[in-house]
């Protein structure tokens, strides 16, 4: 039996510096100890931001995932820190077009920077193993995946210029000024969806995935744009048949007025006969790394501030200020 399409794509994309994506369900209420804001440095683990967090006396690695609606924790970590499984129903977690029923638990506390957040529900899933079996046993990979049910309690910032991840007071104003582009987003099934444009073509909706190393462009847009492919490789489709994905380099890809010129990205898959396979496109860190990204869940808006503009921007324009 072949590897599922999401897993196969994830393996291939990360071998090229590439992608992952997840979704899940439900929302949660958090008790956040003062101060509200927290700052954590991150490094790129195979192209995605990874931070260190404290769970009880233990330090583990985590990644913020805007494509994930429910936070997940590696089951072996849950066992090691003696977390008890909930006696209630399982959590239904969906990975692209797959649904996974998972046991759930709750972290008594989580320390990020100088913030202590209490009672965070987590689905007990080996998320990395689902996405990339080859990397599932790597001890340096993320154990905790912070989904939107956690992130939406804050305004979040990912700053590639300084390798900083921030949890900000949700009452902060969004950045403004030179080089700042503000775009709306929607939350569907707990995932952030944004409109994307490829080289002036009609906009399409994609999932914003901070856990995806590479952006995945819809094959229909690539075909109508007549973009030449620079590489093709096989994947296994959900029905077990063989398909293909391609590497392409459009003139530009944009979100609102924020553009990345001449990027190298991947397409959604097709059958070997060239028929388009339904697959959700994503915007990954290869695009986002060109900007300081601020996501405001309260207003459902995000800002993309070019790193060139940031170098000359006043500090109060970078972080926003309270009402």
C-alpha positions in Angstrom: 0.0 0.0 0.0 1.4 3.4 -1.0 2.1 6.3 1.3 -0.8 8.7 1.5 -0.5 11.8 -0.6 -0.1 14.3 2.3 2.7 12.2 3.8 4.4 11.6 0.4 4.2 15.2 -0.6 5.6 16.2 2.8 8.5 13.9 2.5 9.3 15.1 -1.0 8.9 18.8 -0.2 11.1 18.7 2.8 13.7 16.9 0.8 13.6 20.0 -1.5 13.0 22.3 1.5 9.2 21.9 1.4 5.7 21.6 3.1 3.3 20.4 5.7 -0.2 21.2 6.7 -2.8 20.2 9.3 -6.3 21.0 10.5 -8.4 20.1 13.4 -11.3 21.3 15.4 -12.7 23.1 18.5 -11.7 26.1 20.5 -10.4 26.6 24.1 -10.4 29.1 26.9 -7.1 29.9 28.5 -6.1 31.4 31.9 -3.1 33.6 31.0 -1.0 34.9 33.8 0.4 38.4 33.7 2.3 39.5 31.7 0.2 38.8 28.6 3.0 39.1 26.0 5.9 36.8 25.5 8.9 36.6 23.2 10.8 33.5 22.2 13.7 33.2 19.8 13.3 30.5 17.1 15.5 28.6 14.7 14.4 27.0 11.5 14.0 23.2 11.8 13.9 21.9 8.2 12.4 25.3 7.1 9.8 25.8 9.9 10.1 27.9 13.1 10.8 25.9 16.2 10.8 27.4 19.7 11.7 26.0 23.1 8.9 25.9 25.7 8.6 24.6 29.3 6.0 22.0 30.2 6.2 21.4 34.0 10.0 20.9 34.7 10.7 19.8 31.1 11.9 21.8 28.1 10.4 20.6 24.8 10.4 22.0 21.2 7.2 23.5 19.7 6.1 25.1 16.5 3.3 27.6 15.9 1.0 26.3 13.2 -1.6 28.6 11.6 -2.9 25.7 9.5 -3.8 23.7 12.6 -7.0 24.4 14.4 -6.2 22.2 17.5 -2.9 21.9 19.2 -1.3 18.5 19.2 1.3 16.8 21.4 3.5 13.8 20.8 2.0 10.9 22.7 5.4 9.8 24.1 6.0 13.2 25.6 2.5 13.0 27.2 3.5 9.7 28.7 6.9 11.0 29.9 5.3 14.0 31.7 2.5 11.8 33.1 -0.4 13.5 31.4 -3.8 11.8 31.8 -6.0 11.2 28.9 -9.5 12.7 28.9 -12.3 10.3 29.7 -14.5 12.2 27.1 -14.8 11.5 23.4 -11.9 11.6 21.1 -10.9 14.7 19.2 -11.5 14.5 15.4 -8.4 15.9 13.7 -8.3 16.4 10.0 -5.0 16.4 8.0 -5.9 17.9 4.7 -8.4 15.3 3.4 -7.8 12.8 6.2 -9.7 12.6 9.5 -8.0 11.2 12.5 -9.7 10.4 15.9 -7.2 11.3 18.7 -7.2 10.9 22.4 -7.1 14.3 24.1 -5.4 15.6 27.3 -4.6 19.0 28.8 -1.2 20.6 29.6 -1.5 22.0 33.2 0.8 24.8 32.3 3.0 26.0 29.4 5.8 28.6 29.7 6.7 30.6 26.6 9.2 33.4 27.4 7.9 35.0 30.6 4.2 33.9 30.1 2.5 31.1 31.9 -0.5 29.7 30.1 -2.7 27.2 32.0 -4.9 24.2 31.0 -4.1 23.9 27.2 -6.0 21.1 25.6 -4.0 19.0 23.2 -4.8 16.1 20.8 -2.3 13.3 21.4 -0.9 12.8 17.9 2.5 12.2 16.4 1.9 15.0 13.9 5.4 14.9 12.5 5.1 11.2 12.0 1.9 11.6 10.0 3.5 14.2 7.8 7.0 12.7 7.4 7.6 9.1 8.6 11.3 9.5 7.8 11.6 12.2 10.4 9.2 10.9 13.0 12.0 9.6 15.3 14.2 12.7 15.1 14.6 14.0 18.7 15.1 17.5 17.6 11.8 17.8 15.8 8.7 19.6 17.2 6.8 17.7 19.9 4.1 20.3 20.5 2.2 21.9 17.6 0.5 25.1 18.7 -2.8 25.5 16.7 -5.1 28.4 16.2 -7.2 27.5 19.3 -4.2 28.5 21.3 -2.8 31.3 19.1 -6.1 33.1 18.8 -5.9 34.3 22.4 -3.1 36.6 21.2 -1.9 38.8 18.5 1.1 36.8 17.1 4.2 38.0 15.4 6.8 36.1 13.4 9.9 38.2 12.8 12.4 36.4 10.4 14.8 39.4 10.6 15.5 38.6 14.2 14.3 35.0 14.4 11.7 36.0 17.0 8.2 34.6 17.7 5.9 36.8 19.8 2.7 36.4 21.7 1.3 40.0 21.9 -1.5 41.6 23.8 -4.6 41.1 21.6 -5.5 44.7 22.2 -2.4 45.9 20.4 -2.9 47.9 17.2 -1.5 46.4 14.0 1.7 47.8 12.6 1.4 50.6 10.0 3.6 52.8 7.9 6.1 52.3 5.1 6.3 48.8 3.7 3.3 47.5 5.7 0.6 45.6 3.8 -2.6 44.8 5.6 -4.7 41.9 4.3 -7.9 40.3 5.6 -8.2 36.6 6.4 -10.9 34.1 7.3 -11.0 31.2 9.7 -12.5 28.1 8.2 -12.5 24.9 10.2 -9.9 26.5 12.4 -7.5 27.3 9.7 -6.4 30.7 8.4 -7.4 31.2 4.7 -6.0 34.1 2.6 -6.3 35.2 -1.0 -3.2 34.7 -3.2 -2.4 36.0 -6.6 0.1 34.4 -9.0 1.6 36.9 -11.6 -1.6 38.9 -12.0 -4.0 36.0 -12.4 -7.3 35.6 -10.6 -7.0 35.4 -6.8 -7.5 32.0 -5.2 -7.9 31.0 -1.5 -5.0 29.2 0.3 -4.2 28.1 3.8 -1.6 30.1 5.6 0.7 27.5 7.0 3.6 28.6 9.2 4.5 25.0 9.5 4.9 24.6 5.8 8.5 25.2 4.5 7.3 25.7 0.9 4.3 27.3 -0.8 2.0 25.0 -2.8 0.4 26.6 -5.9 -2.8 25.3 -7.4 -2.1 23.4 -10.6 -5.1 25.1 -12.3 -3.5 28.5 -11.9 -0.1 27.2 -13.0 -1.6 25.7 -16.1 -3.5 28.9 -17.1 -0.4 31.0 -16.4 1.6 28.6 -18.7 4.5 28.4 -16.2 7.2 26.0 -17.3 8.1 23.3 -14.7 11.7 22.9 -13.7 11.3 19.5 -12.0 8.7 16.8 -11.8 8.5 13.9 -9.3 5.9 11.2 -8.5 3.6 11.0 -5.5 1.0 8.5 -4.3 -2.6 9.9 -4.6 -5.3 9.3 -1.9 -6.8 6.5 -3.9 -3.4 4.7 -4.1 -2.8 5.7 -7.7 0.4 7.4 -8.9 0.4 11.2 -9.5 2.9 14.0 -10.2 3.8 17.4 -8.7 6.0 20.0 -10.3 8.5 22.7 -9.3 7.7 26.1 -10.9 9.0 29.7 -10.8 6.4 32.4 -11.5 7.4 36.0 -12.0 5.8 36.8 -8.7 3.4 35.6 -6.0 1.5 38.1 -3.9 -0.8 38.5 -0.9 -2.5 41.9 -1.1 0.3 44.2 -2.2 3.0 42.1 -0.6 4.9 40.3 -3.4 7.8 37.8 -3.7 9.6 38.0 -7.0 10.7 34.9 -9.0 10.1 32.3 -6.2 10.5 28.6 -6.7 7.4 26.8 -5.5 5.5 23.5 -6.0 2.2 22.7 -7.6 -0.7 20.8 -6.3 -0.7 17.2 -7.8 -2.1 15.8 -11.0 -2.6 12.2 -12.1 0.0 10.7 -14.4 -2.4 11.5 -17.2 -2.4 15.2 -16.3 -5.8 15.4 -14.6 -6.0 17.9 -11.7 -6.4 16.3 -8.3 -8.4 18.3 -5.7 -5.9 19.5 -3.2 -5.7 22.6 -0.9 -3.0 25.1 -1.7 -0.9 26.6 1.1 1.3 29.6 1.6 4.5 28.5 3.5 7.5 30.0 5.2 9.4 30.4 1.9 7.0 33.3 1.2 6.5 34.5 4.7 10.2 34.7 5.5 10.4 37.8 3.3 8.2 39.7 5.8 7.6 40.5 9.4 4.2 38.9 9.9 1.6 40.0 12.4 -1.7 38.1 12.8 -4.6 39.7 14.6 -7.3 37.2 15.3 -9.7 39.8 16.8 -9.9 41.8 13.6 -9.2 38.9 11.3 -6.4 40.9 9.6 -2.7 40.3 9.2 0.1 42.6 8.2 3.1 41.8 6.1 6.0 44.2 6.6 8.9 44.0 4.2 12.2 43.3 5.9 13.8 46.0 3.9 11.4 48.6 5.3 11.8 47.3 8.8 15.5 48.1 8.9 14.6 51.8 8.7 11.3 51.7 10.6 10.8 53.2 14.1 10.4 50.5 16.7 6.9 51.6 17.7 5.8 51.0 14.1 7.2 47.5 14.2 5.4 46.2 17.3 2.2 48.2 17.4 0.9 50.0 20.4 -2.0 49.6 22.8 -5.2 51.4 22.4 
